[in-house]
Amino acid sequence: MIRVTRDDFSVDEELMRIKKPSVGGLVVFVGTVRDESEAGHVERMEIEAYPEMAERQLTLIRGEALAKFGVDNVLVVHRYGDLKVGDNIVLVAVSAGHREAAFDACRYVIDELKRRVPIWKREHTPTRACWVEAGKPDKD
Amino acid sequence: MRLRVRYFASIREFTGLKEEQLDVPEGSTAEALKREAQKLHASLKGQEDNILVAVNGSFVELKRVLKAGDEIALFPPVSGG
């Protein structure tokens, strides 16, 4: 249910892994590479990860979300490597009996991911490349 | 003791290394190891607040005492998602 990988993902295929009859709703967050940031026009993005630690941190966050919100399942895929504008970066999918818990858990997981999972983005504009600062330009 | 130290993102660029082995005295803390890395790599000067320390895949406080065989990682605040 946790993957840190160079490979792209299919949202539909991933959702099939957490769908089951007792689930009344699925909330999905997909982060993608945007063509604009405070650095200017973004042409591509490099993502670096410390994969072993990132998977470990995500496993902890997933456990917290399951316990805190009582949701049925939580799935996270985060990519690293060279990405183009529009490419998928991250998927957080939560299944639950009811929507409130699913929305809350999804929000919790993406917020905690941004706070404590060792992954770094680097944006390439036509003239330079710069590391995205923590908690800065990329607000969503 | 000799420890494997990995560097990521801007800290990897500052040191020019993905990883190296550092010698620190037995009983050294995470803070002492961070200082040792800064001493070895002049390019890390001024980066004090930009370097986080992880031990064996977990964030640790700087007073954490390191043991032989620990894997250390130094990296800047994260920006994934």
Backbone of each chain as ProteinMPNN parsed JSONL, in Angstrom:
{"seq_chain_A": "MIRVTRDDFSVDEELMRIKKPSVGGLVVFVGTVRDESEAGHVERMEIEAYPEMAERQLTLIRGEALAKFGVDNVLVVHRYGDLKVGDNIVLVAVSAGHREAAFDACRYVIDELKRRVPIWKREHTPTRACWVEAGKPDKD", "coords_chain_A": {"N_chain_A": [[0.819, -1.23, 0.0], [2.159, 1.092, 0.106], [4.332, 2.889, -1.905], [7.404, 3.972, -3.237], [8.662, 5.121, -6.044], [10.127, 5.012, -9.375], [8.383, 4.633, -11.368], [5.383, 5.386, -13.266], [1.884, 5.654, -12.301], [-1.384, 4.109, -12.466], [-4.35, 5.571, -11.737], [-6.871, 4.345, -11.684], [-6.205, 1.607, -11.61], [-4.875, 1.488, -9.168], [-6.932, 2.193, -7.418], [-8.546, -0.032, -7.57], [-7.303, -1.73, -5.88], [-8.018, -1.025, -3.325], [-10.723, -0.967, -3.189], [-13.769, -2.337, -1.982], [-16.7, -4.276, -1.044], [-17.693, -3.196, 1.429], [-16.911, -0.598, 1.422], [-17.845, 2.745, 1.201], [-17.017, 5.021, 0.009], [-14.4, 6.694, -1.826], [-11.571, 8.712, -1.526], [-9.435, 10.687, -3.412], [-6.237, 12.011, -3.939], [-4.263, 13.506, -6.327], [-1.127, 14.566, -7.098], [0.45, 16.67, -9.45], [2.905, 17.649, -11.95], [3.334, 21.052, -12.237], [3.276, 23.815, -14.582], [4.179, 26.224, -13.76], [5.735, 28.286, -11.321], [7.038, 29.93, -8.355], [9.571, 30.253, -9.211], [9.328, 30.72, -11.85], [8.567, 29.935, -15.284], [8.059, 26.571, -15.499], [9.834, 23.929, -16.897], [10.506, 21.259, -16.583], [10.706, 18.68, -14.054], [12.795, 17.48, -11.459], [12.87, 14.842, -9.222], [14.094, 13.913, -6.151], [14.71, 11.22, -3.947], [14.956, 9.611, -0.751], [14.637, 6.619, -0.755], [14.28, 4.291, 0.971], [13.911, 5.379, 3.535], [11.79, 7.082, 3.004], [9.725, 5.309, 2.396], [9.486, 4.084, 4.828], [8.699, 6.233, 6.492], [6.286, 6.892, 5.279], [4.848, 4.584, 5.77], [4.533, 4.776, 8.518], [2.956, 7.117, 8.653], [0.696, 6.265, 7.28], [-0.245, 4.311, 9.054], [-0.898, 5.936, 11.218], [-2.981, 7.441, 10.116], [-4.898, 5.458, 9.613], [-5.492, 4.654, 12.229], [-6.287, 7.041, 13.468], [-8.469, 8.075, 11.993], [-10.097, 5.949, 11.467], [-10.455, 4.796, 8.958], [-10.919, 2.579, 6.106], [-8.827, 1.795, 4.326], [-5.582, 2.938, 3.226], [-3.667, 4.219, 0.657], [-0.564, 4.966, -0.792], [1.39, 6.346, -3.359], [4.462, 7.523, -4.409], [6.383, 9.233, -6.726], [9.76, 9.394, -8.088], [12.638, 10.804, -9.8], [13.059, 11.9, -13.252], [10.654, 14.118, -14.329], [7.971, 15.258, -16.474], [6.09, 18.25, -17.314], [2.802, 18.035, -16.186], [2.971, 15.369, -15.574], [2.241, 12.642, -13.328], [2.892, 12.96, -9.849], [2.356, 12.231, -7.17], [0.172, 10.003, -5.436], [-2.51, 9.816, -3.263], [-4.751, 7.726, -1.824], [-7.778, 7.011, -0.262], [-9.941, 4.774, 1.337], [-13.175, 4.366, 2.727], [-15.973, 3.828, 4.975], [-17.595, 6.013, 5.039], [-17.78, 9.416, 3.782], [-16.686, 11.656, 5.244], [-14.617, 10.825, 6.996], [-12.88, 9.784, 5.123], [-12.134, 12.019, 3.566], [-10.875, 13.579, 5.56], [-8.753, 11.891, 6.35], [-7.28, 11.668, 3.993], [-6.396, 14.254, 3.581], [-4.846, 14.552, 5.883], [-2.795, 12.691, 5.388], [-1.485, 13.679, 3.036], [-0.645, 16.172, 3.949], [1.088, 15.485, 6.084], [2.944, 13.996, 4.687], [4.194, 15.975, 3.174], [5.503, 17.236, 5.181], [7.262, 15.437, 6.483], [8.425, 13.389, 4.9], [11.228, 12.123, 3.296], [11.782, 13.508, 0.509], [12.595, 15.403, -2.334], [11.998, 18.192, -4.437], [13.026, 19.492, -7.582], [12.929, 22.209, -9.596], [13.07, 22.923, -13.044], [13.659, 25.717, -14.914], [13.66, 27.705, -17.968], [16.109, 28.964, -17.651], [17.405, 28.196, -15.28], [17.949, 25.852, -12.519], [16.229, 25.011, -9.622], [16.008, 24.034, -6.192], [12.981, 23.203, -4.652], [11.78, 25.01, -1.966], [11.149, 23.907, 1.361], [7.795, 23.746, 2.347], [7.247, 26.017, 0.917], [6.834, 27.745, -2.242], [5.314, 25.647, -3.594], [2.356, 25.212, -2.785], [0.262, 23.464, -2.837]], "CA_chain_A": [[0.0, 0.0, 0.0], [3.085, 2.241, 0.08], [5.365, 2.713, -2.917], [8.209, 5.116, -3.68], [9.073, 4.455, -7.281], [10.329, 5.834, -10.572], [7.335, 4.312, -12.348], [4.088, 6.059, -13.232], [0.808, 4.803, -11.768], [-2.723, 4.294, -13.003], [-5.243, 5.808, -10.599], [-7.92, 3.302, -11.698], [-5.654, 0.326, -11.131], [-4.579, 1.584, -7.731], [-8.197, 2.195, -6.659], [-9.062, -1.409, -7.512], [-6.648, -2.443, -4.78], [-8.59, -0.679, -2.01], [-12.185, -1.021, -3.272], [-14.415, -3.588, -1.588], [-18.132, -4.002, -0.841], [-18.035, -2.403, 2.618], [-16.44, 0.775, 1.226], [-18.879, 3.614, 0.635], [-16.432, 6.171, -0.685], [-12.952, 6.76, -2.007], [-11.077, 10.068, -1.772], [-8.167, 10.565, -4.127], [-5.465, 13.218, -4.245], [-3.165, 13.265, -7.262], [-0.283, 15.742, -7.323], [1.066, 16.605, -10.783], [3.911, 18.692, -12.198], [2.724, 22.281, -12.764], [4.212, 24.512, -15.478], [4.438, 27.568, -13.246], [6.01, 28.351, -9.884], [7.675, 31.213, -8.041], [10.827, 30.309, -9.97], [8.996, 31.103, -13.221], [7.979, 28.895, -16.116], [8.727, 25.296, -15.22], [9.87, 23.058, -18.074], [10.502, 19.869, -16.119], [11.003, 18.57, -12.623], [13.561, 16.333, -10.979], [12.502, 14.528, -7.841], [15.058, 13.032, -5.497], [14.134, 10.596, -2.748], [15.706, 8.645, 0.058], [13.483, 5.718, -0.855], [14.042, 3.406, 2.123], [13.347, 6.172, 4.638], [10.496, 7.62, 2.571], [8.728, 4.238, 2.567], [9.311, 3.885, 6.267], [7.909, 7.356, 7.019], [4.921, 6.782, 4.752], [4.19, 3.482, 6.482], [4.126, 5.333, 9.818], [1.862, 8.066, 8.431], [-0.471, 5.456, 6.92], [-0.735, 3.704, 10.295], [-1.524, 6.998, 12.012], [-4.256, 7.804, 9.482], [-5.845, 4.357, 9.842], [-5.899, 4.655, 13.637], [-6.904, 8.318, 13.835], [-9.727, 8.365, 11.305], [-10.895, 4.733, 11.344], [-10.784, 4.506, 7.556], [-10.698, 1.178, 5.762], [-7.504, 1.578, 3.763], [-4.855, 4.116, 2.75], [-2.647, 3.819, -0.315], [0.253, 6.111, -1.226], [2.461, 6.116, -4.329], [5.183, 8.769, -4.696], [7.4, 9.001, -7.753], [10.966, 10.203, -8.145], [13.254, 10.742, -11.123], [12.812, 13.051, -14.127], [9.246, 14.195, -14.721], [7.575, 16.349, -17.381], [4.892, 18.987, -16.915], [1.584, 17.225, -16.309], [3.173, 13.996, -15.073], [1.851, 12.335, -11.95], [3.955, 12.934, -8.829], [1.959, 11.508, -5.957], [-1.22, 9.562, -5.283], [-2.988, 9.387, -1.937], [-6.125, 7.239, -1.985], [-8.317, 6.525, 1.017], [-11.277, 4.184, 1.254], [-13.831, 4.375, 4.042], [-17.418, 3.605, 4.919], [-18.267, 7.3, 4.844], [-16.886, 10.388, 3.139], [-15.975, 12.615, 6.111], [-13.357, 10.232, 7.464], [-11.999, 9.603, 3.968], [-11.56, 13.336, 3.244], [-9.957, 13.982, 6.638], [-7.554, 11.047, 6.328], [-6.515, 11.99, 2.78], [-5.758, 15.544, 3.877], [-3.816, 14.301, 6.893], [-1.657, 11.972, 4.795], [-0.698, 14.525, 2.12], [0.003, 17.21, 4.759], [2.212, 14.891, 6.821], [3.942, 13.626, 3.675], [4.952, 17.18, 2.825], [6.246, 17.676, 6.359], [8.279, 14.546, 7.042], [8.896, 12.286, 4.054], [12.437, 12.638, 2.637], [11.68, 13.63, -0.945], [12.893, 16.8, -2.67], [11.698, 18.544, -5.828], [13.887, 20.504, -8.178], [12.258, 22.717, -10.792], [13.936, 23.45, -14.107], [13.073, 26.76, -15.76], [14.541, 27.812, -19.141], [17.433, 29.505, -17.327], [18.078, 27.643, -14.089], [17.29, 24.767, -11.796], [16.296, 25.296, -8.187], [15.314, 23.157, -5.254], [11.777, 23.791, -4.061], [11.989, 25.109, -0.527], [10.132, 23.24, 2.168], [6.649, 24.55, 2.764], [7.16, 27.266, 0.155], [6.026, 27.941, -3.431], [4.387, 24.591, -3.94], [1.455, 25.202, -1.63], [-0.75, 22.397, -2.877]], "C_chain_A": [[0.847, 1.272, 0.0], [4.133, 1.953, -0.977], [6.084, 4.015, -3.199], [8.964, 4.591, -4.877], [9.34, 5.446, -8.411], [9.142, 5.71, -11.528], [6.057, 5.126, -12.155], [3.045, 5.095, -12.653], [-0.486, 5.096, -12.509], [-3.661, 4.436, -11.817], [-6.301, 4.71, -10.534], [-7.401, 1.977, -11.15], [-5.376, 0.353, -9.641], [-5.867, 1.528, -6.909], [-8.785, 0.792, -6.539], [-8.479, -2.166, -6.327], [-7.292, -2.139, -3.427], [-10.122, -0.659, -2.019], [-12.672, -2.358, -2.734], [-15.853, -3.272, -1.194], [-18.474, -3.116, 0.361], [-17.616, -0.939, 2.491], [-17.534, 1.615, 0.561], [-18.31, 4.793, -0.114], [-14.922, 6.093, -0.754], [-12.604, 8.22, -2.227], [-9.683, 9.933, -2.338], [-7.515, 11.933, -4.259], [-4.36, 12.805, -5.2], [-2.409, 14.566, -7.432], [0.405, 15.581, -8.666], [2.064, 17.754, -10.957], [3.234, 19.887, -12.886], [3.751, 23.052, -13.587], [4.625, 25.885, -14.961], [4.766, 27.492, -11.764], [6.632, 29.702, -9.604], [8.979, 31.38, -8.806], [10.582, 30.749, -11.41], [8.344, 29.958, -13.973], [8.759, 27.597, -15.911], [8.652, 24.39, -16.455], [9.858, 21.582, -17.704], [10.874, 19.844, -14.644], [11.808, 17.313, -12.344], [13.079, 16.073, -9.557], [13.513, 13.542, -7.295], [14.412, 12.464, -4.237], [15.197, 9.804, -2.013], [14.689, 7.518, 0.235], [13.215, 4.849, 0.38], [13.393, 4.181, 3.272], [11.963, 6.706, 4.269], [9.408, 6.555, 2.762], [8.454, 3.996, 4.042], [8.434, 4.992, 6.873], [6.461, 7.266, 6.543], [4.143, 5.657, 5.439], [3.706, 3.961, 7.857], [2.907, 6.24, 9.659], [0.569, 7.315, 8.097], [-1.092, 4.836, 8.179], [-1.459, 4.729, 11.165], [-2.904, 7.345, 11.443], [-5.313, 6.717, 9.716], [-6.389, 4.415, 11.268], [-6.728, 5.893, 13.987], [-8.3, 8.511, 13.239], [-10.604, 7.12, 11.103], [-11.296, 4.415, 9.911], [-10.403, 3.068, 7.224], [-9.293, 0.925, 5.236], [-6.9, 2.898, 3.288], [-3.751, 3.624, 1.827], [-1.876, 5.067, -0.752], [1.299, 5.641, -2.235], [3.136, 7.471, -4.544], [6.28, 8.455, -5.692], [8.653, 9.832, -7.505], [11.605, 10.003, -9.514], [12.914, 11.983, -11.923], [11.379, 13.053, -14.619], [8.998, 15.406, -15.625], [6.367, 17.069, -16.785], [3.672, 18.099, -17.173], [1.729, 15.803, -15.793], [2.648, 13.855, -13.64], [3.061, 12.365, -11.034], [3.552, 12.003, -7.686], [0.481, 11.139, -6.011], [-1.456, 9.219, -3.817], [-4.429, 8.959, -2.152], [-6.577, 6.624, -0.671], [-9.695, 5.941, 0.771], [-11.863, 4.135, 2.659], [-15.311, 4.098, 3.861], [-18.141, 4.896, 4.574], [-17.265, 8.377, 4.424], [-16.079, 11.267, 4.085], [-14.612, 12.067, 6.521], [-12.371, 10.106, 6.307], [-11.343, 10.934, 3.575], [-10.522, 13.741, 4.294], [-8.653, 13.192, 6.578], [-6.675, 11.395, 5.133], [-5.729, 13.279, 3.006], [-4.602, 15.357, 4.872], [-2.579, 13.68, 6.249], [-0.838, 12.893, 3.889], [0.012, 15.635, 2.914], [1.22, 16.658, 5.499], [3.324, 14.483, 5.866], [4.825, 14.828, 3.357], [5.837, 17.648, 3.977], [7.412, 16.758, 6.707], [8.687, 13.338, 6.207], [10.07, 12.794, 3.209], [12.419, 12.508, 1.11], [11.864, 15.115, -1.253], [12.621, 17.038, -4.15], [12.675, 19.605, -6.309], [13.252, 20.931, -9.496], [13.274, 23.263, -11.784], [13.152, 24.468, -14.911], [13.995, 26.877, -16.977], [15.956, 28.256, -18.774], [18.138, 28.878, -16.135], [17.298, 26.471, -13.499], [17.338, 25.124, -10.326], [15.457, 24.34, -7.362], [14.095, 23.886, -4.722], [11.996, 23.817, -2.556], [10.832, 24.485, 0.221], [9.016, 24.205, 2.523], [6.489, 25.849, 2.005], [6.441, 27.08, -1.18], [4.927, 26.923, -3.696], [3.379, 24.412, -2.806], [0.399, 24.11, -1.706], [-0.118, 21.094, -3.31]], "O_chain_A": [[0.323, 2.382, -0.093], [4.76, 0.893, -0.957], [5.446, 5.052, -3.381], [9.814, 3.711, -4.743], [8.841, 6.571, -8.4], [8.926, 6.568, -12.383], [5.7, 5.5, -11.038], [3.286, 3.894, -12.532], [-0.668, 6.164, -13.094], [-3.761, 3.534, -10.986], [-6.597, 4.199, -9.455], [-8.056, 1.316, -10.343], [-5.609, -0.628, -8.936], [-5.909, 0.906, -5.847], [-9.435, 0.46, -5.547], [-9.078, -3.12, -5.83], [-7.131, -2.91, -2.482], [-10.75, -0.373, -0.999], [-12.062, -3.395, -2.996], [-16.193, -2.101, -1.024], [-19.447, -2.363, 0.312], [-17.934, -0.128, 3.361], [-18.071, 1.254, -0.486], [-19.044, 5.499, -0.806], [-14.258, 5.523, 0.111], [-13.255, 8.902, -3.019], [-8.856, 9.176, -1.83], [-8.168, 12.901, -4.647], [-3.609, 11.869, -4.925], [-2.983, 15.565, -7.865], [0.889, 14.498, -8.996], [2.053, 18.715, -10.188], [2.645, 19.755, -13.959], [4.951, 22.962, -13.331], [5.338, 26.622, -15.642], [4.148, 26.722, -11.028], [6.746, 30.534, -10.504], [9.442, 32.5, -9.027], [11.523, 31.112, -12.115], [7.659, 29.12, -13.386], [9.969, 27.545, -16.126], [7.574, 24.12, -16.986], [9.28, 20.757, -18.411], [11.297, 20.848, -14.07], [11.553, 16.244, -12.898], [12.904, 17.011, -8.78], [13.763, 12.487, -7.879], [13.658, 13.153, -3.549], [16.201, 9.387, -2.589], [13.973, 7.463, 1.235], [12.065, 4.686, 0.789], [12.449, 3.704, 3.901], [11.072, 6.776, 5.116], [8.31, 6.857, 3.23], [7.319, 3.736, 4.443], [7.538, 4.714, 7.669], [5.529, 7.53, 7.303], [2.937, 5.766, 5.661], [2.615, 3.602, 8.302], [1.949, 6.148, 10.426], [-0.511, 7.676, 8.566], [-2.312, 4.838, 8.344], [-2.492, 4.435, 11.767], [-3.869, 7.519, 12.188], [-6.476, 7.02, 9.985], [-7.587, 4.248, 11.493], [-7.727, 5.81, 14.701], [-9.197, 9.041, 13.894], [-11.73, 7.231, 10.619], [-12.353, 3.831, 9.674], [-9.662, 2.422, 7.964], [-8.637, -0.035, 5.639], [-7.619, 3.851, 2.986], [-2.994, 2.72, 2.178], [-2.475, 6.101, -1.047], [2.006, 4.662, -1.998], [2.46, 8.46, -4.83], [7.03, 7.496, -5.506], [8.613, 10.842, -6.803], [11.178, 9.149, -10.291], [12.526, 13.004, -11.356], [10.937, 12.097, -15.256], [9.696, 16.418, -15.559], [5.71, 16.564, -15.874], [3.535, 17.497, -18.238], [0.734, 15.106, -15.594], [2.619, 14.81, -12.864], [4.128, 11.862, -11.386], [4.304, 11.111, -7.292], [-0.343, 11.87, -6.56], [-0.715, 8.445, -3.212], [-5.246, 9.753, -2.618], [-5.866, 5.83, -0.054], [-10.519, 6.54, 0.081], [-11.158, 3.897, 3.64], [-15.835, 4.127, 2.747], [-19.171, 4.88, 3.9], [-16.065, 8.263, 4.677], [-14.93, 11.599, 3.795], [-13.592, 12.747, 6.409], [-11.168, 10.298, 6.488], [-10.147, 10.979, 3.287], [-9.427, 14.19, 3.955], [-7.572, 13.76, 6.737], [-5.45, 11.415, 5.253], [-4.55, 13.373, 2.665], [-3.526, 15.933, 4.71], [-1.453, 14.091, 6.528], [0.39, 12.886, 3.968], [1.142, 15.998, 2.59], [2.269, 17.302, 5.534], [4.506, 14.607, 6.19], [6.048, 14.712, 3.279], [6.809, 18.374, 3.764], [8.447, 17.231, 7.177], [9.233, 12.371, 6.739], [9.93, 13.782, 2.487], [12.948, 11.565, 0.523], [11.359, 15.976, -0.532], [12.959, 16.217, -5.002], [13.091, 20.488, -5.558], [13.063, 20.115, -10.398], [14.211, 23.97, -11.414], [12.126, 24.151, -15.511], [15.026, 26.205, -17.017], [16.903, 27.96, -19.502], [19.353, 29.019, -15.996], [16.181, 26.152, -13.905], [18.396, 25.506, -9.825], [14.376, 23.905, -7.759], [14.176, 25.065, -4.378], [12.344, 22.808, -1.944], [9.685, 24.529, -0.225], [9.261, 25.335, 2.945], [5.687, 26.698, 2.393], [5.492, 26.298, -1.234], [3.781, 27.271, -3.98], [3.553, 23.537, -1.957], [-0.293, 23.86, -0.719], [-0.804, 20.076, -3.406]]}, "seq_chain_B": "MRLRVRYFASIREFTGLKEEQLDVPEGSTAEALKREAQKLHASLKGQEDNILVAVNGSFVELKRVLKAGDEIALFPPVSGG", "coords_chain_B": {"N_chain_B": [[34.731, 5.295, 15.71], [33.504, 4.052, 12.578], [31.281, 5.416, 10.295], [28.581, 5.078, 7.978], [27.631, 7.639, 5.925], [25.049, 9.258, 4.306], [24.167, 11.548, 1.715], [21.719, 13.883, 0.595], [19.86, 15.609, -1.989], [20.143, 19.168, -1.901], [22.218, 19.097, -0.063], [23.737, 16.938, -0.849], [24.668, 18.017, -3.221], [26.201, 20.164, -2.253], [28.26, 18.783, -0.908], [29.209, 17.236, -2.918], [29.053, 14.545, -2.948], [27.46, 11.327, -2.818], [27.56, 9.596, -0.763], [29.637, 8.785, 2.088], [32.253, 7.459, 4.244], [32.544, 8.242, 7.587], [34.754, 8.981, 10.277], [34.167, 9.005, 13.654], [34.469, 9.67, 17.196], [33.688, 7.003, 19.57], [30.465, 7.056, 21.042], [29.713, 9.48, 20.058], [27.463, 12.164, 19.228], [24.544, 12.827, 17.128], [24.676, 15.483, 16.516], [27.425, 16.014, 16.744], [28.387, 14.54, 14.625], [27.226, 15.859, 12.493], [28.554, 18.301, 12.71], [31.143, 17.417, 12.17], [30.909, 16.665, 9.497], [30.436, 19.171, 8.425], [32.842, 20.338, 8.964], [34.561, 18.93, 7.346], [33.585, 19.524, 4.829], [33.759, 22.444, 3.423], [31.91, 23.748, 1.944], [29.521, 23.392, 3.21], [29.274, 25.304, 5.04], [27.41, 27.719, 6.786], [25.084, 26.397, 6.371], [23.856, 25.342, 8.554], [21.151, 25.478, 9.59], [19.869, 24.253, 7.621], [20.275, 21.613, 7.501], [19.107, 18.468, 8.121], [19.083, 15.597, 10.266], [19.034, 12.122, 9.93], [18.758, 8.892, 11.348], [19.222, 5.582, 10.622], [16.904, 5.664, 9.032], [15.055, 7.17, 10.464], [13.937, 10.322, 11.786], [15.981, 12.097, 14.064], [16.776, 13.483, 17.317], [19.273, 15.99, 17.849], [20.876, 15.339, 19.97], [21.019, 12.642, 20.057], [22.764, 9.637, 20.608], [25.164, 8.025, 18.656], [25.648, 4.756, 17.178], [27.975, 2.122, 16.325], [27.645, 0.975, 13.0], [25.298, 2.29, 12.486], [23.233, 3.894, 10.036], [23.603, 6.981, 8.687], [21.928, 9.921, 7.579], [22.154, 12.995, 5.918], [20.319, 15.823, 5.111], [18.358, 18.412, 3.419], [15.455, 20.359, 4.589], [12.37, 18.75, 3.762], [10.562, 18.486, 0.58], [8.556, 17.176, -0.817], [5.592, 15.717, -2.384]], "CA_chain_B": [[33.955, 4.345, 14.902], [33.336, 4.474, 11.193], [29.844, 5.395, 10.004], [28.178, 5.392, 6.609], [26.829, 8.869, 5.911], [24.482, 9.515, 2.976], [23.761, 12.942, 1.507], [20.651, 14.0, -0.397], [19.374, 16.891, -2.516], [21.136, 20.252, -1.934], [23.38, 18.742, 0.763], [24.539, 16.091, -1.753], [25.361, 18.91, -4.161], [27.232, 20.918, -1.529], [29.409, 17.928, -0.592], [29.672, 16.578, -4.142], [29.09, 13.102, -2.67], [26.204, 10.67, -2.429], [27.808, 9.039, 0.565], [31.028, 8.564, 2.471], [32.429, 6.888, 5.577], [33.169, 9.229, 8.478], [35.242, 8.477, 11.564], [33.882, 9.847, 14.817], [34.722, 8.902, 18.427], [32.576, 6.253, 20.168], [29.623, 7.898, 21.898], [29.413, 10.774, 19.428], [26.041, 12.436, 18.981], [24.185, 13.228, 15.764], [25.16, 16.854, 16.343], [28.875, 15.965, 16.527], [28.618, 14.044, 13.274], [26.854, 16.958, 11.588], [29.677, 19.255, 12.764], [32.281, 16.784, 11.5], [30.65, 16.777, 8.054], [30.602, 20.582, 8.061], [34.27, 20.638, 9.03], [35.187, 18.309, 6.171], [33.076, 20.121, 3.589], [33.622, 23.884, 3.651], [30.703, 24.196, 1.227], [28.342, 23.281, 4.087], [29.281, 26.449, 5.949], [26.207, 28.536, 6.648], [23.931, 25.537, 6.101], [23.438, 24.715, 9.82], [19.7, 25.347, 9.749], [19.33, 23.598, 6.424], [20.678, 20.209, 7.512], [18.411, 17.57, 9.046], [19.816, 14.347, 10.457], [18.24, 10.906, 10.146], [19.55, 7.711, 11.706], [18.516, 4.342, 10.279], [15.591, 5.931, 8.434], [14.152, 7.943, 11.331], [14.441, 11.611, 12.247], [16.431, 11.997, 15.454], [17.216, 14.731, 17.928], [20.721, 16.135, 17.665], [21.612, 14.761, 21.11], [21.015, 11.18, 19.905], [24.092, 9.028, 20.579], [25.27, 7.113, 17.506], [26.295, 3.465, 17.441], [28.639, 1.54, 15.151], [26.68, 0.305, 12.125], [24.172, 3.182, 12.157], [23.281, 4.61, 8.758], [23.235, 8.382, 8.909], [21.645, 10.695, 6.363], [22.06, 14.449, 6.091], [19.573, 16.376, 3.978], [17.653, 19.659, 3.741], [14.016, 20.159, 4.821], [11.787, 18.013, 2.632], [9.653, 19.265, -0.26], [7.818, 16.282, -1.716], [4.139, 15.861, -2.429]], "C_chain_B": [[33.688, 4.959, 13.525], [31.855, 4.346, 10.832], [29.596, 5.729, 8.536], [27.255, 6.612, 6.671], [26.353, 9.12, 4.484], [24.022, 10.971, 2.901], [22.699, 12.997, 0.416], [20.395, 15.46, -0.791], [20.468, 17.972, -2.432], [22.375, 19.911, -1.109], [24.308, 17.82, -0.043], [25.322, 16.977, -2.727], [26.478, 19.7, -3.47], [28.47, 20.058, -1.272], [30.009, 17.316, -1.858], [29.714, 15.064, -3.987], [27.702, 12.564, -2.374], [26.351, 10.048, -1.044], [29.295, 8.949, 0.833], [31.057, 7.914, 3.846], [33.113, 7.957, 6.419], [33.584, 8.568, 9.781], [34.889, 9.466, 12.657], [34.145, 9.005, 16.069], [33.471, 8.149, 18.888], [31.765, 7.22, 21.026], [29.3, 9.257, 21.3], [27.91, 10.925, 19.201], [25.817, 12.779, 17.507], [24.714, 14.633, 15.483], [26.661, 16.877, 16.042], [29.173, 15.493, 15.101], [28.287, 15.13, 12.235], [27.995, 17.991, 11.542], [30.895, 18.719, 12.021], [32.121, 16.911, 9.974], [30.856, 18.221, 7.592], [32.064, 20.994, 8.07], [34.975, 20.119, 7.774], [34.799, 18.989, 4.86], [32.804, 21.611, 3.827], [32.348, 24.422, 3.002], [29.447, 24.114, 2.091], [28.286, 24.419, 5.107], [28.023, 27.283, 5.715], [24.95, 27.725, 6.414], [23.348, 24.917, 7.376], [21.942, 24.439, 9.886], [19.06, 24.576, 8.609], [19.658, 22.104, 6.402], [19.899, 19.437, 8.575], [19.205, 16.279, 9.126], [18.83, 13.209, 10.673], [19.197, 9.777, 10.479], [18.699, 6.473, 11.441], [17.076, 4.605, 9.81], [14.604, 6.649, 9.327], [14.78, 9.288, 11.66], [14.869, 11.458, 13.703], [16.757, 13.388, 15.986], [18.732, 14.773, 17.832], [21.523, 15.528, 18.811], [21.658, 13.23, 21.042], [22.454, 10.641, 19.8], [24.127, 7.967, 19.48], [26.008, 5.834, 17.905], [26.966, 2.976, 16.158], [27.569, 0.837, 14.315], [25.473, 1.17, 11.784], [24.351, 3.755, 10.757], [22.744, 6.021, 8.992], [22.884, 9.021, 7.58], [21.537, 12.167, 6.729], [21.354, 15.013, 4.865], [18.834, 17.637, 4.388], [16.188, 19.354, 4.079], [13.339, 19.609, 3.564], [10.794, 18.857, 1.837], [8.898, 18.388, -1.258], [6.332, 16.585, -1.74], [3.641, 16.504, -3.685]], "O_chain_B": [[33.654, 6.176, 13.342], [31.249, 3.295, 11.04], [30.297, 6.543, 7.936], [26.243, 6.614, 7.371], [27.163, 9.187, 3.559], [23.555, 11.545, 3.884], [22.765, 12.256, -0.565], [20.671, 16.394, -0.038], [21.602, 17.726, -2.845], [23.469, 20.382, -1.419], [25.53, 17.917, 0.072], [26.489, 16.715, -3.018], [27.56, 19.882, -4.029], [29.597, 20.536, -1.4], [31.176, 16.925, -1.871], [30.335, 14.372, -4.794], [26.873, 13.241, -1.765], [25.401, 9.983, -0.265], [30.111, 9.027, -0.086], [30.036, 7.823, 4.528], [34.135, 8.513, 6.018], [32.878, 7.718, 10.322], [35.271, 10.634, 12.591], [34.058, 7.778, 16.023], [32.346, 8.583, 18.641], [32.33, 8.108, 21.665], [28.681, 10.094, 21.957], [27.19, 9.946, 19.01], [26.763, 12.991, 16.748], [25.143, 14.94, 14.37], [27.121, 17.65, 15.201], [30.097, 15.987, 14.455], [28.987, 15.286, 11.234], [28.353, 18.487, 10.473], [31.592, 19.464, 11.331], [33.076, 17.222, 9.261], [31.383, 18.465, 6.507], [32.487, 21.864, 7.309], [35.857, 20.773, 7.219], [35.58, 19.025, 3.909], [31.76, 21.988, 4.36], [31.781, 25.419, 3.449], [28.421, 24.699, 1.746], [27.371, 24.488, 5.928], [27.627, 27.517, 4.573], [23.865, 28.288, 6.273], [22.457, 24.071, 7.303], [21.514, 23.327, 10.194], [17.864, 24.284, 8.63], [19.367, 21.41, 5.428], [20.014, 19.711, 9.77], [19.908, 15.907, 8.187], [17.911, 13.311, 11.486], [20.309, 9.716, 9.955], [17.597, 6.337, 11.972], [16.156, 3.862, 10.151], [13.423, 6.734, 8.989], [15.999, 9.396, 11.797], [14.205, 10.776, 14.483], [16.981, 14.332, 15.229], [19.393, 13.738, 17.746], [22.708, 15.235, 18.654], [22.279, 12.596, 21.895], [23.252, 11.133, 19.002], [23.237, 7.122, 19.387], [26.846, 5.815, 18.806], [26.581, 3.36, 15.053], [26.686, 0.177, 14.865], [24.702, 0.826, 10.888], [25.467, 4.064, 10.338], [21.61, 6.222, 9.427], [23.485, 8.691, 6.558], [20.909, 12.533, 7.723], [21.732, 14.727, 3.729], [18.694, 17.909, 5.581], [15.727, 18.23, 3.882], [13.703, 19.967, 2.444], [10.247, 19.83, 2.356], [8.635, 18.796, -2.389], [5.877, 17.585, -1.185], [2.434, 16.685, -3.85]]}, "name": "protein", "num_of_chains": 2, "seq": "MIRVTRDDFSVDEELMRIKKPSVGGLVVFVGTVRDESEAGHVERMEIEAYPEMAERQLTLIRGEALAKFGVDNVLVVHRYGDLKVGDNIVLVAVSAGHREAAFDACRYVIDELKRRVPIWKREHTPTRACWVEAGKPDKDMRLRVRYFASIREFTGLKEEQLDVPEGSTAEALKREAQKLHASLKGQEDNILVAVNGSFVELKRVLKAGDEIALFPPVSGG"}
